[in-house]
Amino acid sequence: MRDYSDQNTELLRLHERLLANDPVASLDTFQIVTPILERYLRYQFVSMGPSVDPDIYLSAIHDALTDYFKKPQKYDPNRSGLLTYLKLAAKRDLQNLLRKESRHAKNRISFEDVGFSRSSGNNVSEEAINKIEGERLATEAMQGMTNTERAVFCLMIDGDSSTESAADAVGIGHLSQREKAREIKKIKDRIKKRIQRRGITNE
């Protein structure tokens, strides 16, 4: 097992690389800390059991790391270890996701304004994506989604269909506007097809 001090030293080096705008530092950090953070969250929220979508842990980790990668300077090495900092961020983001899902269970969600294009080439029209009880719809729709699709989907059902927000959520904010628009459209089209295949619409 890796010594904690060695691990902390390695993470601090990665942090310095992020501050220096090393283009691969974020990927290296992601690969190292994701399994650690997932084990931590599963332990902290063990009482949730098998009823919770397991992807929610990775979504929380994705949110925490995305925020960190955007502004690594917010982390102060004099206050805590980097892993501790990221654990707290991931825990907070998981709690936020759980609150969102709880709200979805209490409110009806309209899919008529989630930013799907009529000209996307899919058979599901905006009118056919009806208002359905939030908990059942969100659970059914997100089953089988990739982390990238889930991040965009969560933005859309929260009413944020902008390309910029989606691009930042999936880590492609550095691309040109044209490239971002193209990639986000592909993701939204895949989400729409998943909804159709799961028979959630009436068409």
Backbone as numpy.savetxt, mean C-alpha at the origin, in Angstrom:
# Nx Ny Nz CAx CAy CAz Cx Cy Cz
22.02 -16.38 13.79 21.17 -15.18 13.79 22.05 -13.93 13.79
21.67 -12.94 13.02 22.47 -11.73 12.90 22.44 -10.94 14.19
23.61 -10.47 14.62 23.71 -9.67 15.83 22.97 -8.35 15.64
22.24 -7.91 16.70 21.43 -6.71 16.59 22.27 -5.48 16.25
23.45 -5.36 16.89 24.29 -4.20 16.63 24.78 -4.18 15.18
25.08 -5.37 14.64 25.49 -5.44 13.23 24.34 -5.02 12.32
23.15 -5.47 12.67 21.98 -5.13 11.87 21.72 -3.63 11.90
21.84 -3.03 13.09 21.61 -1.60 13.22 22.66 -0.81 12.44
23.89 -1.28 12.46 24.95 -0.63 11.70 24.67 -0.69 10.20
24.20 -1.85 9.75 23.88 -2.01 8.34 22.75 -1.07 7.92
21.74 -0.95 8.77 20.61 -0.08 8.45 21.02 1.39 8.46
21.91 1.74 9.35 22.39 3.13 9.37 23.16 3.45 8.09
23.92 2.48 7.60 24.63 2.70 6.33 23.63 2.88 5.19
22.58 2.10 5.21 21.55 2.25 4.18 20.88 3.61 4.30
20.65 4.05 5.54 20.05 5.36 5.76 20.93 6.47 5.18
22.22 6.35 5.38 23.15 7.34 4.83 23.13 7.32 3.30
22.97 6.13 2.73 22.88 6.02 1.27 21.60 6.69 0.76
20.52 6.54 1.52 19.27 7.20 1.13 19.44 8.71 1.15
20.07 9.19 2.20 20.30 10.64 2.31 21.17 11.15 1.17
22.04 10.26 0.67 22.93 10.64 -0.44 22.30 10.37 -1.80
21.00 10.01 -1.80 20.25 9.75 -3.03 20.78 8.57 -3.83
21.26 7.57 -3.13 21.67 6.33 -3.79 20.43 5.69 -4.42
20.41 5.45 -5.72 19.20 4.97 -6.40 18.75 3.57 -6.00
19.63 2.75 -5.43 19.23 1.39 -5.07 19.12 1.20 -3.55
19.34 2.25 -2.79 19.29 2.13 -1.33 17.90 1.75 -0.83
16.88 2.31 -1.47 15.51 2.00 -1.03 15.19 0.53 -1.26
15.60 -0.02 -2.38 15.34 -1.43 -2.65 16.09 -2.32 -1.66
17.33 -1.99 -1.38 18.12 -2.77 -0.42 17.48 -2.72 0.96
17.02 -1.54 1.34 16.37 -1.39 2.65 15.07 -2.20 2.69
14.29 -2.11 1.63 13.02 -2.83 1.56 13.23 -4.33 1.74
14.21 -4.87 1.05 14.46 -6.31 1.09 14.90 -6.77 2.48
15.63 -5.92 3.19 16.13 -6.31 4.51 15.04 -6.20 5.57
14.32 -5.08 5.58 13.42 -4.82 6.71 12.02 -5.39 6.55
11.57 -5.65 5.33 10.20 -6.13 5.14 9.90 -7.41 5.92
10.71 -8.47 5.83 10.39 -9.67 6.61 10.43 -9.43 8.11
11.33 -8.54 8.55 11.41 -8.23 9.98 10.15 -7.51 10.44
9.72 -6.53 9.66 8.52 -5.76 10.01 7.27 -6.62 9.95
7.21 -7.54 8.99 6.03 -8.40 8.89 5.92 -9.30 10.12
7.04 -9.88 10.54 7.01 -10.72 11.75 6.60 -9.90 12.96
7.09 -8.68 13.04 6.76 -7.80 14.16 5.26 -7.50 14.19
4.69 -7.14 13.05 3.27 -6.79 13.00 2.39 -8.00 13.31
2.75 -9.15 12.78 1.97 -10.35 13.06 1.99 -10.69 14.55
3.11 -10.46 15.19 3.22 -10.70 16.63 2.40 -9.67 17.41
2.50 -8.41 17.02 1.80 -7.34 17.72 0.28 -7.45 17.58
-0.16 -7.98 16.43 -1.60 -8.04 16.15 -2.06 -9.50 16.02
-1.45 -10.37 16.81 -1.75 -11.80 16.72 -3.22 -12.09 17.02
-3.85 -11.24 17.81 -5.25 -11.47 18.18 -6.21 -11.33 17.01
-5.75 -10.70 15.91 -6.63 -10.54 14.75 -6.90 -11.88 14.09
-5.96 -12.81 14.20 -6.18 -14.15 13.70 -6.32 -14.23 12.19
-6.85 -15.37 11.68 -6.93 -15.61 10.24 -8.03 -14.83 9.53
-8.88 -14.12 10.29 -9.99 -13.39 9.66 -9.52 -12.18 8.87
-8.31 -11.70 9.18 -7.79 -10.50 8.52 -7.04 -10.89 7.26
-7.24 -10.11 6.21 -6.51 -10.33 4.96 -5.01 -10.22 5.24
-4.23 -11.26 4.99 -2.80 -11.22 5.31 -2.04 -10.12 4.56
-2.56 -9.68 3.43 -1.89 -8.63 2.67 -1.89 -7.29 3.39
-2.74 -7.16 4.41 -2.82 -5.87 5.10 -1.51 -5.55 5.82
-0.80 -6.58 6.25 0.50 -6.35 6.90 1.49 -5.73 5.91
1.53 -6.31 4.71 2.46 -5.80 3.69 2.05 -4.41 3.22
0.75 -4.14 3.19 0.30 -2.81 2.81 0.76 -1.77 3.82
0.69 -2.12 5.11 1.14 -1.19 6.15 2.64 -0.96 6.05
3.38 -2.03 5.78 4.84 -1.91 5.63 5.16 -1.05 4.41
4.43 -1.26 3.32 4.64 -0.46 2.11 4.41 1.01 2.41
3.34 1.32 3.13 3.04 2.72 3.47 4.15 3.33 4.32
4.60 2.57 5.33 5.62 3.09 6.24 6.94 3.34 5.50
7.33 2.39 4.66 8.59 2.53 3.94 8.51 3.62 2.88
7.36 3.74 2.23 7.20 4.80 1.22 7.37 6.17 1.86
6.76 6.36 3.04 6.90 7.64 3.75 8.36 7.88 4.14
9.01 6.83 4.60 10.41 6.95 5.01 11.31 7.28 3.81
11.09 6.59 2.70 11.92 6.83 1.52 11.73 8.24 0.97
10.53 8.79 1.12 10.28 10.14 0.63 11.05 11.18 1.44
11.11 10.97 2.76 11.77 11.95 3.64 12.62 11.23 4.68
13.72 10.62 4.26 14.57 9.91 5.22 15.16 10.83 6.28
15.24 12.12 5.97 15.81 13.07 6.92 14.95 13.24 8.17
13.71 12.78 8.14 12.84 12.87 9.32 13.31 11.93 10.43
14.05 10.89 10.06 14.55 9.96 11.06 15.76 10.56 11.77
15.73 10.53 13.10 16.83 11.06 13.91 17.55 9.90 14.60
18.75 9.55 14.15 19.50 8.42 14.74 19.78 8.60 16.23
19.72 9.83 16.72 20.01 10.08 18.13 18.83 9.74 19.04
17.66 9.53 18.44 16.47 9.27 19.24 16.11 7.79 19.32
16.41 7.04 18.26 16.08 5.61 18.27 16.82 4.91 17.15
16.85 3.59 17.22 17.39 2.80 16.12 16.45 2.90 14.93
16.97 2.72 13.73 16.14 2.84 12.54 15.06 1.77 12.51
15.39 0.57 12.94 14.40 -0.51 12.92 13.25 -0.19 13.87
13.57 0.37 15.03 12.53 0.77 15.98 11.64 1.84 15.37
12.25 2.79 14.70 11.53 3.87 14.03 10.56 3.31 12.98
11.03 2.36 12.18 10.20 1.78 11.13 9.12 0.87 11.71
9.42 0.18 12.80 8.40 -0.66 13.45 7.24 0.19 13.94
7.54 1.30 14.56 6.49 2.20 15.06 5.68 2.77 13.90
6.37 3.12 12.81 5.66 3.67 11.64 4.75 2.62 11.03
5.24 1.38 10.90 4.44 0.32 10.31 3.24 -0.02 11.19
3.46 -0.02 12.50 2.36 -0.29 13.43 1.28 0.78 13.32
1.71 2.03 13.24 0.77 3.14 13.10 -0.01 3.03 11.79
0.69 2.69 10.70 0.00 2.59 9.41 -0.94 1.40 9.38
-0.59 0.31 10.06 -1.50 -0.83 10.12 -2.76 -0.45 10.89
-2.60 0.27 11.97 -3.76 0.72 12.74 -4.65 1.63 11.88
-4.03 2.48 11.06 -4.81 3.35 10.17 -5.58 2.53 9.15
-4.92 1.50 8.58 -5.59 0.63 7.60 -6.76 -0.11 8.24
-6.57 -0.57 9.46 -7.65 -1.29 10.15 -8.82 -0.36 10.43
-8.53 0.89 10.77 -9.61 1.85 10.99 -10.36 2.12 9.70
-9.61 2.21 8.58 -10.26 2.42 7.29 -11.20 1.26 6.96
-10.72 0.04 7.16 -11.55 -1.11 6.85 -12.78 -1.15 7.76
-12.60 -0.69 8.99 -13.73 -0.64 9.91 -14.77 0.36 9.43
-14.29 1.52 8.94 -15.23 2.51 8.40 -15.94 1.99 7.17
-15.22 1.24 6.33 -15.82 0.69 5.13 -16.92 -0.30 5.48
-16.78 -0.94 6.62 -17.78 -1.91 7.05 -19.07 -1.23 7.50
-18.95 0.05 7.86 -20.11 0.77 8.38 -20.76 1.66 7.32
-20.05 1.93 6.28 -20.55 2.85 5.25 -20.62 2.18 3.90
-21.54 2.65 3.10 -21.66 2.15 1.74 -20.63 2.85 0.87
-19.98 2.10 -0.03 -18.93 2.66 -0.89 -19.44 2.74 -2.32
-19.32 3.90 -2.92 -19.69 4.06 -4.32 -18.47 3.87 -5.19
-18.62 3.03 -6.22 -17.53 2.82 -7.16 -17.75 3.61 -8.45
-18.71 4.53 -8.42 -19.00 5.29 -9.63 -17.98 6.42 -9.82
-17.23 6.73 -8.78 -16.29 7.84 -8.86 -14.86 7.42 -8.53
-14.51 6.17 -8.79 -13.18 5.70 -8.41 -12.16 5.90 -9.52
-12.49 6.61 -10.57 -11.50 6.95 -11.57 -11.30 5.93 -12.65
-12.24 4.98 -12.82 -12.12 4.02 -13.92 -12.47 4.71 -15.23
-11.73 4.40 -16.27 -11.95 5.01 -17.58 -12.98 4.22 -18.38
-13.93 4.89 -19.03 -14.91 4.22 -19.87 -14.25 3.64 -21.12
-13.11 4.20 -21.49 -12.47 3.75 -22.72 -11.31 2.80 -22.44
-11.34 2.14 -21.27 -10.21 1.29 -20.90 -10.19 -0.02 -21.67
-11.29 -0.33 -22.36 -11.32 -1.57 -23.10 -11.94 -2.72 -22.32
-12.35 -2.46 -21.07 -12.99 -3.49 -20.27 -14.50 -3.44 -20.47
-15.18 -4.52 -20.06 -16.62 -4.61 -20.26 -17.42 -3.99 -19.13
-16.76 -3.69 -18.01 -17.48 -3.15 -16.86 -17.61 -1.65 -16.99
-18.81 -1.14 -17.02 -19.04 0.30 -17.10 -19.07 0.88 -15.70
-18.92 2.20 -15.61 -18.97 2.85 -14.30 -20.33 2.64 -13.66
-21.38 2.70 -14.46 -22.73 2.54 -13.93 -22.96 1.16 -13.34
-22.24 0.16 -13.89 -22.44 -1.22 -13.43 -21.74 -1.51 -12.11
-20.81 -0.65 -11.72 -20.11 -0.86 -10.46 -20.93 -0.19 -9.36
-21.86 -0.94 -8.79 -22.89 -0.41 -7.90 -22.39 -0.15 -6.49
-23.22 0.53 -5.72 -22.95 0.74 -4.30 -23.29 -0.56 -3.56
-22.27 -1.11 -2.91 -22.44 -2.37 -2.19 -21.88 -2.18 -0.79
-22.36 -2.95 0.17 -21.88 -2.80 1.54 -20.37 -2.88 1.58
-19.75 -1.92 2.28 -18.31 -1.73 2.25 -17.48 -2.94 2.62
-17.76 -3.60 3.73 -16.90 -4.68 4.20 -16.87 -5.83 3.20
-18.03 -6.27 2.71 -18.07 -7.39 1.78 -17.41 -7.02 0.47
-17.72 -5.83 -0.03 -17.15 -5.40 -1.31 -15.64 -5.25 -1.24
-15.16 -4.57 -0.21 -13.72 -4.35 -0.10 -12.98 -5.68 0.04
-13.54 -6.58 0.85 -12.89 -7.88 1.06 -12.85 -8.68 -0.23
-13.97 -8.76 -0.94 -14.03 -9.53 -2.17 -13.14 -8.91 -3.25
-13.20 -7.60 -3.37 -12.46 -6.93 -4.44 -10.95 -7.05 -4.25
-10.48 -7.02 -3.01 -9.04 -7.00 -2.77 -8.41 -8.39 -2.75
-9.23 -9.42 -2.72 -8.66 -10.77 -2.74 -7.91 -11.01 -4.04
-6.66 -11.42 -3.92 -5.85 -11.71 -5.10 -5.13 -10.52 -5.68
-5.39 -9.32 -5.15 -4.70 -8.14 -5.67 -3.24 -8.15 -5.25
-2.38 -7.62 -6.09 -0.99 -7.42 -5.71 -0.93 -6.23 -4.75
0.19 -6.06 -4.07 0.35 -4.92 -3.16 0.21 -3.60 -3.90
0.71 -3.56 -5.14 0.61 -2.35 -5.95 -0.84 -2.03 -6.26
-1.60 -3.04 -6.69 -3.01 -2.83 -7.01 -3.78 -2.42 -5.77
-3.46 -3.05 -4.65 -4.17 -2.74 -3.41 -3.94 -1.29 -2.99
-2.69 -0.82 -3.13 -2.37 0.56 -2.75 -3.19 1.55 -3.57
-3.29 1.31 -4.87 -4.06 2.21 -5.76 -5.55 2.08 -5.46
-6.00 0.85 -5.25 -7.42 0.59 -4.97 -7.87 1.32 -3.70
-7.03 1.26 -2.64 -7.38 1.91 -1.38 -7.49 3.43 -1.57
-6.62 4.00 -2.39 -6.72 5.43 -2.68 -8.02 5.75 -3.38
-8.38 4.92 -4.35 -9.57 5.20 -5.15 -10.84 5.12 -4.31
-10.94 4.10 -3.46 -12.18 3.99 -2.68 -12.24 5.04 -1.57
-11.09 5.69 -1.31 -11.09 6.82 -0.38 -11.35 8.13 -1.11
-11.59 8.04 -2.43 -11.96 9.22 -3.19 -10.80 9.93 -3.86
-9.59 9.36 -3.78 -8.42 9.99 -4.39 -8.05 9.20 -5.65
-8.43 9.73 -6.82 -8.16 9.04 -8.08 -7.07 9.72 -8.89
-6.31 10.60 -8.25 -5.28 11.34 -8.99 -4.10 10.44 -9.34
-3.53 10.70 -10.48 -2.35 9.95 -10.93 -1.18 10.17 -10.00
-1.00 11.40 -9.52 0.14 11.73 -8.66 0.10 10.94 -7.37
-1.05 10.87 -6.73 -1.17 10.14 -5.47 -0.88 8.66 -5.68
-1.46 8.11 -6.75 -1.25 6.70 -7.04 0.21 6.40 -7.35
0.84 7.29 -8.11 2.25 7.10 -8.47 3.13 7.11 -7.23
2.86 8.03 -6.31 3.64 8.09 -5.07 3.42 6.83 -4.24
2.18 6.33 -4.22 1.85 5.16 -3.40 2.56 3.90 -3.88
2.80 3.80 -5.17 3.44 2.59 -5.70 4.92 2.81 -6.02
5.44 3.97 -5.64 6.87 4.21 -5.77 7.38 4.56 -7.16
6.52 5.16 -8.00 6.98 5.55 -9.33 6.85 7.06 -9.54
6.88 7.79 -8.44 6.74 9.24 -8.52 7.86 9.93 -9.28
8.98 9.22 -9.45 10.11 9.81 -10.15 9.97 9.77 -11.67
9.00 9.02 -12.18 8.83 8.90 -13.62 8.24 10.18 -14.20
8.30 10.30 -15.53 7.70 11.45 -16.19 6.18 11.36 -16.07
5.50 12.48 -16.29 4.04 12.51 -16.16 3.39 11.51 -17.11
3.92 11.42 -18.31 3.36 10.50 -19.30 3.53 9.05 -18.86
4.73 8.72 -18.36 4.99 7.35 -17.91 4.13 7.00 -16.70
4.00 7.96 -15.78 3.17 7.72 -14.60 1.72 7.45 -14.99
1.20 8.29 -15.89 -0.19 8.13 -16.33 -0.40 6.76 -16.99
0.56 6.34 -17.80 0.45 5.05 -18.48 0.47 3.89 -17.49
1.39 3.93 -16.54 1.52 2.83 -15.59 0.32 2.76 -14.64
-0.16 3.92 -14.19 -1.32 3.93 -13.28 -2.57 3.47 -14.00
-2.72 3.82 -15.28 -3.86 3.36 -16.05 -3.85 1.83 -16.15
-2.68 1.25 -16.36 -2.57 -0.21 -16.44 -3.03 -0.85 -15.13
-2.59 -0.25 -14.01 -2.96 -0.80 -12.70 -4.47 -0.70 -12.49
-5.06 0.46 -12.83 -6.51 0.63 -12.66 -7.29 -0.31 -13.56
-6.79 -0.54 -14.76 -7.46 -1.47 -15.67 -7.44 -2.89 -15.10
-6.30 -3.28 -14.49 -6.21 -4.61 -13.89 -7.18 -4.74 -12.71
-7.29 -3.68 -11.93 -8.22 -3.69 -10.79 -9.64 -3.87 -11.29
-9.98 -3.15 -12.35 -11.33 -3.22 -12.90 -11.65 -4.62 -13.41
-10.67 -5.24 -14.05 -10.86 -6.60 -14.55 -11.05 -7.58 -13.39
-10.30 -7.37 -12.31 -10.45 -8.25 -11.15 -11.86 -8.15 -10.58
-12.38 -6.91 -10.51 -13.73 -6.71 -9.98 -14.74 -7.42 -10.87
-14.55 -7.33 -12.18 -15.46 -7.99 -13.11 -15.39 -9.51 -12.96
-14.15 -10.05 -12.89 -14.00 -11.50 -12.79 -14.60 -12.06 -11.50
-14.57 -11.28 -10.44 -15.12 -11.77 -9.18 -16.63 -11.66 -9.13
-17.23 -11.11 -10.20 -18.68 -11.06 -10.27 -19.30 -10.07 -9.30
-18.55 -9.04 -8.91 -19.05 -8.08 -7.95 -20.05 -7.12 -8.60
-19.92 -6.90 -9.92 -20.86 -6.02 -10.61 -22.06 -6.84 -11.07
-23.05 -6.15 -11.58 -24.26 -6.80 -12.05 -24.22 -7.18 -13.50
-23.14 -6.80 -14.22 -23.06 -7.11 -15.65 -22.58 -8.53 -15.85
